Amino acid sequence: MVKIDALAYVVAESTDVSKWKHFGEEVLGVATAEAPEGGLYLKLDERKYRIAIVKGKEDRYQASGWEVANETAFDAVAAALKQAGVTTTKGSEAQRKARCVQDLLSFTDPSGNLHEVSWGFTTDFARFVSPIGVEGFVTGEHGVGHTVLPAVEFDATWALFRDVLGFNLSDIFRHKFTPDPNEPVKRIYFTHCANPRHHSLALFEMAMPSGCVHIMIEVPSMDEVGRAYDRMQKQGVKLMATLGRHVNDRMTSFYMNTPSNFALEYGYGGLMVDWEHHQAFESTAVSLWGHDFSVGFK
Ligand SMILES: [Fe+2]
């Protein structure tokens, strides 16, 4: 049985890594360190990094890093993907070193999103020290947070995560950008893996040139969200959605743009779910209040 534990990390590509260093330290409040080949690690906890920036030709999202418990679980994922006819690429020694893991494989889902699966993270467990005093981030067994990925090939992409990788549905939302009755409805499936975070992966039935709709990182107090909002304004970072509270994971958050052209949700108070007693549902509203996404289009 395949079991993905958590979204261990995300990888973003950047034409100017120094922008991520500034954004990471001065807006997110994370610690940074140099990574191989001119890259940058963003440290949020005792691990060496939770967000990896790689130097490249584009400013975009690159990969979602899923982790499993051990080598046995890793072999099971590799076998399941092979049996499903999914082409996997074994990580090179340089990749394993850059990602700080024992072993790693990558694959592309039917919508073109790149995923990595790894086991056995390496770290010195140095404590997190924010350069601007942020108290910490909610990570651990819950992973870095969640990622929302474009999924034009929606059914095939969801089938891969559900039937091959063992994800399950948390809830459904159907989105339209305009009141036009001819606009096709786009599905968003919020899905979870083997940890209590309400969703680690959401699939959005639309294209997104930057490769990601948004990622979410979580702080342990509302004041940390407010302080991040202040820093976003002070540093001139673009607001992508106003402060609000989501219906499905009850997260209170705001969204801002990152140097790699996808949004980042900075939130507090996300639901941790007992999956034995969860019923999947469809919500007809995104938020209880707030979260005006129209500001992102201005
Ligand atoms: Fe989110």
py3Dmol code that shows the C-alpha trace and the ligand (Angstrom):
import py3Dmol

protein = """\
ATOM      1  CA  MET A   1       0.000   0.000   0.000  1.00  0.00           C
ATOM      2  CA  VAL A   2       1.374   3.361  -1.043  1.00  0.00           C
ATOM      3  CA  LYS A   3       1.496   6.046   1.641  1.00  0.00           C
ATOM      4  CA  ILE A   4       2.638   9.603   0.980  1.00  0.00           C
ATOM      5  CA  ASP A   5       3.197  11.296   4.331  1.00  0.00           C
ATOM      6  CA  ALA A   6       3.420  14.993   3.527  1.00  0.00           C
ATOM      7  CA  LEU A   7       4.419  17.795   1.215  1.00  0.00           C
ATOM      8  CA  ALA A   8       8.004  17.947   2.467  1.00  0.00           C
ATOM      9  CA  TYR A   9       9.124  20.863   0.321  1.00  0.00           C
ATOM     10  CA  VAL A  10       8.488  22.883  -2.810  1.00  0.00           C
ATOM     11  CA  VAL A  11      10.994  24.000  -5.433  1.00  0.00           C
ATOM     12  CA  ALA A  12      10.816  27.318  -7.293  1.00  0.00           C
ATOM     13  CA  GLU A  13      12.908  28.486 -10.227  1.00  0.00           C
ATOM     14  CA  SER A  14      14.245  32.028 -10.234  1.00  0.00           C
ATOM     15  CA  THR A  15      16.171  34.228 -12.644  1.00  0.00           C
ATOM     16  CA  ASP A  16      17.325  36.361  -9.719  1.00  0.00           C
ATOM     17  CA  VAL A  17      17.812  34.376  -6.528  1.00  0.00           C
ATOM     18  CA  SER A  18      18.587  37.559  -4.568  1.00  0.00           C
ATOM     19  CA  LYS A  19      14.906  38.538  -4.904  1.00  0.00           C
ATOM     20  CA  TRP A  20      13.924  35.364  -3.066  1.00  0.00           C
ATOM     21  CA  LYS A  21      16.529  36.055  -0.379  1.00  0.00           C
ATOM     22  CA  HIS A  22      14.998  39.460   0.239  1.00  0.00           C
ATOM     23  CA  PHE A  23      11.422  38.177   0.033  1.00  0.00           C
ATOM     24  CA  GLY A  24      12.224  35.227   2.291  1.00  0.00           C
ATOM     25  CA  GLU A  25      14.012  37.172   4.990  1.00  0.00           C
ATOM     26  CA  GLU A  26      12.157  40.491   4.975  1.00  0.00           C
ATOM     27  CA  VAL A  27       8.611  39.419   4.110  1.00  0.00           C
ATOM     28  CA  LEU A  28       8.172  35.752   5.033  1.00  0.00           C
ATOM     29  CA  GLY A  29      10.584  36.010   7.945  1.00  0.00           C
ATOM     30  CA  VAL A  30      12.371  32.742   7.156  1.00  0.00           C
ATOM     31  CA  ALA A  31      16.091  32.034   7.425  1.00  0.00           C
ATOM     32  CA  THR A  32      18.039  31.561   4.207  1.00  0.00           C
ATOM     33  CA  ALA A  33      21.221  29.735   3.249  1.00  0.00           C
ATOM     34  CA  GLU A  34      23.129  29.156   0.042  1.00  0.00           C
ATOM     35  CA  ALA A  35      22.183  26.024  -1.888  1.00  0.00           C
ATOM     36  CA  PRO A  36      24.205  24.197  -4.575  1.00  0.00           C
ATOM     37  CA  GLU A  37      24.686  25.789  -8.013  1.00  0.00           C
ATOM     38  CA  GLY A  38      23.715  29.288  -6.954  1.00  0.00           C
ATOM     39  CA  GLY A  39      20.421  28.264  -5.386  1.00  0.00           C
ATOM     40  CA  LEU A  40      18.902  29.255  -2.067  1.00  0.00           C
ATOM     41  CA  TYR A  41      17.366  27.335   0.819  1.00  0.00           C
ATOM     42  CA  LEU A  42      14.492  28.857   2.783  1.00  0.00           C
ATOM     43  CA  LYS A  43      14.536  27.381   6.284  1.00  0.00           C
ATOM     44  CA  LEU A  44      11.270  27.311   8.250  1.00  0.00           C
ATOM     45  CA  ASP A  45      12.041  24.745  10.954  1.00  0.00           C
ATOM     46  CA  GLU A  46      14.715  22.246  12.033  1.00  0.00           C
ATOM     47  CA  ARG A  47      15.194  21.025   8.494  1.00  0.00           C
ATOM     48  CA  LYS A  48      17.744  22.603   6.206  1.00  0.00           C
ATOM     49  CA  TYR A  49      14.975  23.954   4.010  1.00  0.00           C
ATOM     50  CA  ARG A  50      11.294  23.715   3.175  1.00  0.00           C
ATOM     51  CA  ILE A  51      11.399  25.907   0.073  1.00  0.00           C
ATOM     52  CA  ALA A  52      14.282  25.432  -2.374  1.00  0.00           C
ATOM     53  CA  ILE A  53      15.072  28.089  -4.955  1.00  0.00           C
ATOM     54  CA  VAL A  54      17.014  26.998  -8.002  1.00  0.00           C
ATOM     55  CA  LYS A  55      18.693  29.402 -10.394  1.00  0.00           C
ATOM     56  CA  GLY A  56      17.162  29.184 -13.869  1.00  0.00           C
ATOM     57  CA  LYS A  57      15.895  30.887 -16.983  1.00  0.00           C
ATOM     58  CA  GLU A  58      12.346  31.439 -15.740  1.00  0.00           C
ATOM     59  CA  ASP A  59      10.535  32.728 -12.686  1.00  0.00           C
ATOM     60  CA  ARG A  60       8.159  29.885 -11.956  1.00  0.00           C
ATOM     61  CA  TYR A  61       7.231  26.981  -9.745  1.00  0.00           C
ATOM     62  CA  GLN A  62       9.297  23.905 -10.477  1.00  0.00           C
ATOM     63  CA  ALA A  63       8.356  20.907  -8.342  1.00  0.00           C
ATOM     64  CA  SER A  64       6.390  19.577  -5.378  1.00  0.00           C
ATOM     65  CA  GLY A  65       8.418  17.373  -3.012  1.00  0.00           C
ATOM     66  CA  TRP A  66       6.452  14.524  -1.411  1.00  0.00           C
ATOM     67  CA  GLU A  67       7.976  12.442   1.341  1.00  0.00           C
ATOM     68  CA  VAL A  68       7.465   8.895   2.482  1.00  0.00           C
ATOM     69  CA  ALA A  69       8.464   7.222   5.741  1.00  0.00           C
ATOM     70  CA  ASN A  70      11.382   5.053   4.681  1.00  0.00           C
ATOM     71  CA  GLU A  71      13.032   3.052   1.917  1.00  0.00           C
ATOM     72  CA  THR A  72      10.293   0.393   1.902  1.00  0.00           C
ATOM     73  CA  ALA A  73       7.613   3.038   1.397  1.00  0.00           C
ATOM     74  CA  PHE A  74       9.756   4.646  -1.296  1.00  0.00           C
ATOM     75  CA  ASP A  75      10.112   1.350  -3.177  1.00  0.00           C
ATOM     76  CA  ALA A  76       6.342   0.883  -2.962  1.00  0.00           C
ATOM     77  CA  VAL A  77       5.744   4.287  -4.583  1.00  0.00           C
ATOM     78  CA  ALA A  78       8.258   3.511  -7.347  1.00  0.00           C
ATOM     79  CA  ALA A  79       6.580   0.152  -8.005  1.00  0.00           C
ATOM     80  CA  ALA A  80       3.062   1.639  -8.003  1.00  0.00           C
ATOM     81  CA  LEU A  81       4.027   4.363 -10.466  1.00  0.00           C
ATOM     82  CA  LYS A  82       5.709   1.813 -12.722  1.00  0.00           C
ATOM     83  CA  GLN A  83       2.666  -0.442 -12.634  1.00  0.00           C
ATOM     84  CA  ALA A  84       0.465   2.521 -13.541  1.00  0.00           C
ATOM     85  CA  GLY A  85       2.663   3.209 -16.551  1.00  0.00           C
ATOM     86  CA  VAL A  86       4.069   6.457 -15.189  1.00  0.00           C
ATOM     87  CA  THR A  87       7.638   7.180 -16.262  1.00  0.00           C
ATOM     88  CA  THR A  88       9.863   7.940 -13.292  1.00  0.00           C
ATOM     89  CA  THR A  89      13.376   9.356 -13.207  1.00  0.00           C
ATOM     90  CA  LYS A  90      15.756   8.306 -10.474  1.00  0.00           C
ATOM     91  CA  GLY A  91      17.410  11.239  -8.753  1.00  0.00           C
ATOM     92  CA  SER A  92      21.121  11.727  -9.459  1.00  0.00           C
ATOM     93  CA  GLU A  93      23.636  12.006  -6.646  1.00  0.00           C
ATOM     94  CA  ALA A  94      23.729  15.778  -7.199  1.00  0.00           C
ATOM     95  CA  GLN A  95      19.925  15.969  -6.909  1.00  0.00           C
ATOM     96  CA  ARG A  96      19.845  13.865  -3.754  1.00  0.00           C
ATOM     97  CA  LYS A  97      22.498  16.089  -2.256  1.00  0.00           C
ATOM     98  CA  ALA A  98      20.739  19.294  -3.287  1.00  0.00           C
ATOM     99  CA  ARG A  99      17.429  18.074  -1.826  1.00  0.00           C
ATOM    100  CA  CYS A 100      19.145  16.688   1.308  1.00  0.00           C
ATOM    101  CA  VAL A 101      17.539  13.224   1.054  1.00  0.00           C
ATOM    102  CA  GLN A 102      18.645   9.592   0.899  1.00  0.00           C
ATOM    103  CA  ASP A 103      16.849   8.830  -2.333  1.00  0.00           C
ATOM    104  CA  LEU A 104      14.550  10.597  -4.731  1.00  0.00           C
ATOM    105  CA  LEU A 105      12.536   9.954  -7.872  1.00  0.00           C
ATOM    106  CA  SER A 106      10.627  12.370 -10.052  1.00  0.00           C
ATOM    107  CA  PHE A 107       7.661  12.102 -12.380  1.00  0.00           C
ATOM    108  CA  THR A 108       5.349  14.383 -14.317  1.00  0.00           C
ATOM    109  CA  ASP A 109       1.590  14.152 -13.790  1.00  0.00           C
ATOM    110  CA  PRO A 110      -0.864  14.148 -16.751  1.00  0.00           C
ATOM    111  CA  SER A 111      -1.283  17.947 -16.432  1.00  0.00           C
ATOM    112  CA  GLY A 112       2.491  18.504 -16.723  1.00  0.00           C
ATOM    113  CA  ASN A 113       3.289  19.225 -13.069  1.00  0.00           C
ATOM    114  CA  LEU A 114       6.666  17.937 -11.876  1.00  0.00           C
ATOM    115  CA  HIS A 115       6.698  15.929  -8.632  1.00  0.00           C
ATOM    116  CA  GLU A 116       9.510  14.492  -6.554  1.00  0.00           C
ATOM    117  CA  VAL A 117       9.179  11.681  -4.033  1.00  0.00           C
ATOM    118  CA  SER A 118      11.878  11.181  -1.440  1.00  0.00           C
ATOM    119  CA  TRP A 119      12.702   9.512   1.854  1.00  0.00           C
ATOM    120  CA  GLY A 120      15.226  10.123   4.608  1.00  0.00           C
ATOM    121  CA  PHE A 121      15.760  13.866   4.902  1.00  0.00           C
ATOM    122  CA  THR A 122      19.169  15.018   6.103  1.00  0.00           C
ATOM    123  CA  THR A 123      19.550  17.893   8.538  1.00  0.00           C
ATOM    124  CA  ASP A 124      21.662  19.111  11.436  1.00  0.00           C
ATOM    125  CA  PHE A 125      18.438  19.985  13.319  1.00  0.00           C
ATOM    126  CA  ALA A 126      19.711  23.510  13.934  1.00  0.00           C
ATOM    127  CA  ARG A 127      16.822  25.442  15.409  1.00  0.00           C
ATOM    128  CA  PHE A 128      14.894  27.905  13.329  1.00  0.00           C
ATOM    129  CA  VAL A 129      15.956  31.477  13.967  1.00  0.00           C
ATOM    130  CA  SER A 130      14.022  34.069  12.021  1.00  0.00           C
ATOM    131  CA  PRO A 131      16.051  37.087  10.889  1.00  0.00           C
ATOM    132  CA  ILE A 132      13.103  39.323  11.842  1.00  0.00           C
ATOM    133  CA  GLY A 133      11.710  37.507  14.866  1.00  0.00           C
ATOM    134  CA  VAL A 134       8.941  35.304  13.449  1.00  0.00           C
ATOM    135  CA  GLU A 135       8.285  32.700  16.141  1.00  0.00           C
ATOM    136  CA  GLY A 136       8.110  29.727  13.793  1.00  0.00           C
ATOM    137  CA  PHE A 137       6.029  27.835  11.268  1.00  0.00           C
ATOM    138  CA  VAL A 138       3.563  24.962  11.565  1.00  0.00           C
ATOM    139  CA  THR A 139       5.397  22.101   9.836  1.00  0.00           C
ATOM    140  CA  GLY A 140       6.613  18.798  11.346  1.00  0.00           C
ATOM    141  CA  GLU A 141       4.457  15.819  10.364  1.00  0.00           C
ATOM    142  CA  HIS A 142       2.110  18.246   8.568  1.00  0.00           C
ATOM    143  CA  GLY A 143       4.734  19.134   5.982  1.00  0.00           C
ATOM    144  CA  VAL A 144       5.577  22.587   4.680  1.00  0.00           C
ATOM    145  CA  GLY A 145       1.934  23.485   4.021  1.00  0.00           C
ATOM    146  CA  HIS A 146      -0.061  22.945   0.853  1.00  0.00           C
ATOM    147  CA  THR A 147       0.269  23.483  -2.854  1.00  0.00           C
ATOM    148  CA  VAL A 148      -2.470  24.195  -5.396  1.00  0.00           C
ATOM    149  CA  LEU A 149      -1.529  23.014  -8.865  1.00  0.00           C
ATOM    150  CA  PRO A 150      -3.036  23.630 -12.300  1.00  0.00           C
ATOM    151  CA  ALA A 151      -4.679  20.487 -13.673  1.00  0.00           C
ATOM    152  CA  VAL A 152      -6.003  20.885 -17.178  1.00  0.00           C
ATOM    153  CA  GLU A 153      -6.082  17.097 -17.517  1.00  0.00           C
ATOM    154  CA  PHE A 154      -8.119  17.058 -14.366  1.00  0.00           C
ATOM    155  CA  ASP A 155      -9.586  13.546 -14.272  1.00  0.00           C
ATOM    156  CA  ALA A 156      -6.366  11.777 -15.239  1.00  0.00           C
ATOM    157  CA  THR A 157      -4.334  13.842 -12.758  1.00  0.00           C
ATOM    158  CA  TRP A 158      -6.728  13.178  -9.900  1.00  0.00           C
ATOM    159  CA  ALA A 159      -6.879   9.477 -10.803  1.00  0.00           C
ATOM    160  CA  LEU A 160      -3.090   9.275 -10.484  1.00  0.00           C
ATOM    161  CA  PHE A 161      -3.067  10.860  -7.038  1.00  0.00           C
ATOM    162  CA  ARG A 162      -6.109   8.950  -5.782  1.00  0.00           C
ATOM    163  CA  ASP A 163      -5.605   5.502  -7.283  1.00  0.00           C
ATOM    164  CA  VAL A 164      -1.826   5.257  -7.427  1.00  0.00           C
ATOM    165  CA  LEU A 165      -0.499   7.540  -4.693  1.00  0.00           C
ATOM    166  CA  GLY A 166      -3.210   7.050  -2.064  1.00  0.00           C
ATOM    167  CA  PHE A 167      -4.504  10.620  -1.744  1.00  0.00           C
ATOM    168  CA  ASN A 168      -8.112  11.176  -0.714  1.00  0.00           C
ATOM    169  CA  LEU A 169     -10.670  13.901  -1.243  1.00  0.00           C
ATOM    170  CA  SER A 170     -11.187  16.474   1.507  1.00  0.00           C
ATOM    171  CA  ASP A 171     -13.702  18.660  -0.308  1.00  0.00           C
ATOM    172  CA  ILE A 172     -14.775  20.053  -3.651  1.00  0.00           C
ATOM    173  CA  PHE A 173     -15.272  23.577  -4.942  1.00  0.00           C
ATOM    174  CA  ARG A 174     -16.498  24.562  -8.412  1.00  0.00           C
ATOM    175  CA  HIS A 175     -15.236  27.909  -9.612  1.00  0.00           C
ATOM    176  CA  LYS A 176     -16.258  30.424 -12.249  1.00  0.00           C
ATOM    177  CA  PHE A 177     -14.352  33.638 -12.825  1.00  0.00           C
ATOM    178  CA  THR A 178     -17.288  35.492 -14.423  1.00  0.00           C
ATOM    179  CA  PRO A 179     -21.092  35.417 -14.235  1.00  0.00           C
ATOM    180  CA  ASP A 180     -21.122  34.382 -17.925  1.00  0.00           C
ATOM    181  CA  PRO A 181     -23.341  31.244 -18.125  1.00  0.00           C
ATOM    182  CA  ASN A 182     -21.185  30.004 -21.012  1.00  0.00           C
ATOM    183  CA  GLU A 183     -18.003  29.982 -18.960  1.00  0.00           C
ATOM    184  CA  PRO A 184     -17.166  26.369 -18.124  1.00  0.00           C
ATOM    185  CA  VAL A 185     -17.107  25.537 -14.429  1.00  0.00           C
ATOM    186  CA  LYS A 186     -13.641  24.674 -13.145  1.00  0.00           C
ATOM    187  CA  ARG A 187     -13.307  22.065 -10.434  1.00  0.00           C
ATOM    188  CA  ILE A 188     -10.988  22.415  -7.476  1.00  0.00           C
ATOM    189  CA  TYR A 189     -10.384  19.225  -5.496  1.00  0.00           C
ATOM    190  CA  PHE A 190      -8.791  19.726  -2.102  1.00  0.00           C
ATOM    191  CA  THR A 191      -7.008  16.515  -1.198  1.00  0.00           C
ATOM    192  CA  HIS A 192      -5.023  15.055   1.645  1.00  0.00           C
ATOM    193  CA  CYS A 193      -2.329  12.483   2.156  1.00  0.00           C
ATOM    194  CA  ALA A 194      -1.341  10.657   5.365  1.00  0.00           C
ATOM    195  CA  ASN A 195      -1.242  13.606   7.771  1.00  0.00           C
ATOM    196  CA  PRO A 196      -3.976  15.639   9.479  1.00  0.00           C
ATOM    197  CA  ARG A 197      -3.536  18.815   7.410  1.00  0.00           C
ATOM    198  CA  HIS A 198      -6.858  19.516   5.690  1.00  0.00           C
ATOM    199  CA  HIS A 199      -5.219  19.568   2.273  1.00  0.00           C
ATOM    200  CA  SER A 200      -1.655  19.116   1.163  1.00  0.00           C
ATOM    201  CA  LEU A 201      -2.525  19.180  -2.538  1.00  0.00           C
ATOM    202  CA  ALA A 202      -5.334  20.889  -4.404  1.00  0.00           C
ATOM    203  CA  LEU A 203      -5.929  20.447  -8.114  1.00  0.00           C
ATOM    204  CA  PHE A 204      -7.468  23.379 -10.009  1.00  0.00           C
ATOM    205  CA  GLU A 205      -8.990  22.679 -13.425  1.00  0.00           C
ATOM    206  CA  MET A 206      -7.242  25.490 -15.278  1.00  0.00           C
ATOM    207  CA  ALA A 207      -3.907  26.392 -16.848  1.00  0.00           C
ATOM    208  CA  MET A 208      -1.392  28.474 -14.925  1.00  0.00           C
ATOM    209  CA  PRO A 209       1.757  29.654 -16.760  1.00  0.00           C
ATOM    210  CA  SER A 210       3.812  29.959 -13.553  1.00  0.00           C
ATOM    211  CA  GLY A 211       3.154  26.284 -12.761  1.00  0.00           C
ATOM    212  CA  CYS A 212       1.342  26.859  -9.462  1.00  0.00           C
ATOM    213  CA  VAL A 213      -1.819  28.584  -8.283  1.00  0.00           C
ATOM    214  CA  HIS A 214      -0.419  29.108  -4.796  1.00  0.00           C
ATOM    215  CA  ILE A 215       1.458  27.530  -1.942  1.00  0.00           C
ATOM    216  CA  MET A 216       0.507  27.978   1.711  1.00  0.00           C
ATOM    217  CA  ILE A 217       2.742  28.277   4.742  1.00  0.00           C
ATOM    218  CA  GLU A 218       1.289  28.494   8.236  1.00  0.00           C
ATOM    219  CA  VAL A 219       2.326  30.427  11.327  1.00  0.00           C
ATOM    220  CA  PRO A 220       1.270  29.627  14.915  1.00  0.00           C
ATOM    221  CA  SER A 221      -0.497  32.894  15.731  1.00  0.00           C
ATOM    222  CA  MET A 222      -2.786  35.458  14.139  1.00  0.00           C
ATOM    223  CA  ASP A 223      -0.394  38.238  15.057  1.00  0.00           C
ATOM    224  CA  GLU A 224       2.252  36.627  12.839  1.00  0.00           C
ATOM    225  CA  VAL A 225      -0.177  36.837   9.914  1.00  0.00           C
ATOM    226  CA  GLY A 226      -0.826  40.499  10.664  1.00  0.00           C
ATOM    227  CA  ARG A 227       2.859  41.276  10.962  1.00  0.00           C
ATOM    228  CA  ALA A 228       3.540  39.539   7.638  1.00  0.00           C
ATOM    229  CA  TYR A 229       0.765  41.651   6.096  1.00  0.00           C
ATOM    230  CA  ASP A 230       2.524  44.786   7.371  1.00  0.00           C
ATOM    231  CA  ARG A 231       5.852  43.608   5.928  1.00  0.00           C
ATOM    232  CA  MET A 232       4.241  42.828   2.568  1.00  0.00           C
ATOM    233  CA  GLN A 233       2.984  46.404   2.391  1.00  0.00           C
ATOM    234  CA  LYS A 234       6.263  47.894   3.594  1.00  0.00           C
ATOM    235  CA  GLN A 235       8.302  45.929   1.047  1.00  0.00           C
ATOM    236  CA  GLY A 236       5.957  46.741  -1.838  1.00  0.00           C
ATOM    237  CA  VAL A 237       4.954  43.130  -2.483  1.00  0.00           C
ATOM    238  CA  LYS A 238       1.784  42.662  -4.503  1.00  0.00           C
ATOM    239  CA  LEU A 239      -1.307  41.569  -2.571  1.00  0.00           C
ATOM    240  CA  MET A 240      -3.131  38.724  -4.388  1.00  0.00           C
ATOM    241  CA  ALA A 241      -6.065  38.278  -1.994  1.00  0.00           C
ATOM    242  CA  THR A 242      -7.175  40.257   1.034  1.00  0.00           C
ATOM    243  CA  LEU A 243      -7.314  38.830   4.533  1.00  0.00           C
ATOM    244  CA  GLY A 244     -10.035  36.245   4.957  1.00  0.00           C
ATOM    245  CA  ARG A 245     -10.988  32.911   6.468  1.00  0.00           C
ATOM    246  CA  HIS A 246     -11.485  29.840   4.311  1.00  0.00           C
ATOM    247  CA  VAL A 247     -14.584  27.685   4.609  1.00  0.00           C
ATOM    248  CA  ASN A 248     -12.863  24.349   4.097  1.00  0.00           C
ATOM    249  CA  ASP A 249      -9.681  24.419   6.184  1.00  0.00           C
ATOM    250  CA  ARG A 250     -10.750  27.388   8.371  1.00  0.00           C
ATOM    251  CA  MET A 251      -7.413  29.057   7.625  1.00  0.00           C
ATOM    252  CA  THR A 252      -7.223  32.795   8.260  1.00  0.00           C
ATOM    253  CA  SER A 253      -4.817  34.130   5.672  1.00  0.00           C
ATOM    254  CA  PHE A 254      -3.879  36.562   2.956  1.00  0.00           C
ATOM    255  CA  TYR A 255      -2.191  35.947  -0.394  1.00  0.00           C
ATOM    256  CA  MET A 256       0.782  37.730  -1.934  1.00  0.00           C
ATOM    257  CA  ASN A 257       2.901  37.309  -5.037  1.00  0.00           C
ATOM    258  CA  THR A 258       6.305  35.603  -4.880  1.00  0.00           C
ATOM    259  CA  PRO A 259       9.388  36.380  -6.993  1.00  0.00           C
ATOM    260  CA  SER A 260       8.597  33.224  -9.001  1.00  0.00           C
ATOM    261  CA  ASN A 261       5.186  34.545 -10.133  1.00  0.00           C
ATOM    262  CA  PHE A 262       2.947  32.282  -8.118  1.00  0.00           C
ATOM    263  CA  ALA A 263       1.030  33.321  -5.027  1.00  0.00           C
ATOM    264  CA  LEU A 264       1.839  32.436  -1.443  1.00  0.00           C
ATOM    265  CA  GLU A 265      -0.871  32.145   1.205  1.00  0.00           C
ATOM    266  CA  TYR A 266       0.349  33.152   4.657  1.00  0.00           C
ATOM    267  CA  GLY A 267      -2.040  31.723   7.193  1.00  0.00           C
ATOM    268  CA  TYR A 268      -2.946  30.782  10.716  1.00  0.00           C
ATOM    269  CA  GLY A 269      -5.266  28.257  12.325  1.00  0.00           C
ATOM    270  CA  GLY A 270      -5.662  25.643   9.586  1.00  0.00           C
ATOM    271  CA  LEU A 271      -7.793  22.629  10.433  1.00  0.00           C
ATOM    272  CA  MET A 272      -6.108  19.396  11.371  1.00  0.00           C
ATOM    273  CA  VAL A 273      -8.530  16.592  10.523  1.00  0.00           C
ATOM    274  CA  ASP A 274      -9.227  13.138  11.938  1.00  0.00           C
ATOM    275  CA  TRP A 275      -9.700  11.362   8.604  1.00  0.00           C
ATOM    276  CA  GLU A 276     -11.522   8.423  10.188  1.00  0.00           C
ATOM    277  CA  HIS A 277     -14.426  10.759  10.835  1.00  0.00           C
ATOM    278  CA  HIS A 278     -14.252  13.160   7.905  1.00  0.00           C
ATOM    279  CA  GLN A 279     -16.963  13.405   5.294  1.00  0.00           C
ATOM    280  CA  ALA A 280     -15.979  14.877   1.943  1.00  0.00           C
ATOM    281  CA  PHE A 281     -18.218  17.791   1.011  1.00  0.00           C
ATOM    282  CA  GLU A 282     -18.784  20.407  -1.656  1.00  0.00           C
ATOM    283  CA  SER A 283     -18.668  23.994  -0.546  1.00  0.00           C
ATOM    284  CA  THR A 284     -20.279  26.743  -2.609  1.00  0.00           C
ATOM    285  CA  ALA A 285     -18.201  29.515  -1.042  1.00  0.00           C
ATOM    286  CA  VAL A 286     -14.441  29.809  -0.744  1.00  0.00           C
ATOM    287  CA  SER A 287     -14.400  31.841   2.435  1.00  0.00           C
ATOM    288  CA  LEU A 288     -16.482  32.676   5.472  1.00  0.00           C
ATOM    289  CA  TRP A 289     -15.392  36.275   5.051  1.00  0.00           C
ATOM    290  CA  GLY A 290     -12.721  38.231   3.159  1.00  0.00           C
ATOM    291  CA  HIS A 291     -10.310  36.768   0.567  1.00  0.00           C
ATOM    292  CA  ASP A 292     -11.084  39.220  -2.214  1.00  0.00           C
ATOM    293  CA  PHE A 293      -9.062  37.675  -5.048  1.00  0.00           C
ATOM    294  CA  SER A 294      -9.974  40.491  -7.454  1.00  0.00           C
ATOM    295  CA  VAL A 295      -7.121  42.584  -6.007  1.00  0.00           C
ATOM    296  CA  GLY A 296      -4.687  40.151  -7.674  1.00  0.00           C
ATOM    297  CA  PHE A 297      -6.013  41.054 -11.116  1.00  0.00           C
ATOM    298  CA  LYS A 298      -5.594  44.807 -10.577  1.00  0.00           C
TER     299      LYS A 298
END
"""
ligand_1 = """\
1
LIG
Fe -4.618 27.667 0.154
"""
view = py3Dmol.view(width=600, height=400)
view.addModel(protein, "pdb")
view.setStyle({"model": 0}, {"cartoon": {"style": "trace"}})
view.addModel(ligand_1, "xyz")
view.setStyle({"model": 1}, {"stick": {}})
view.zoomTo()
view.show()
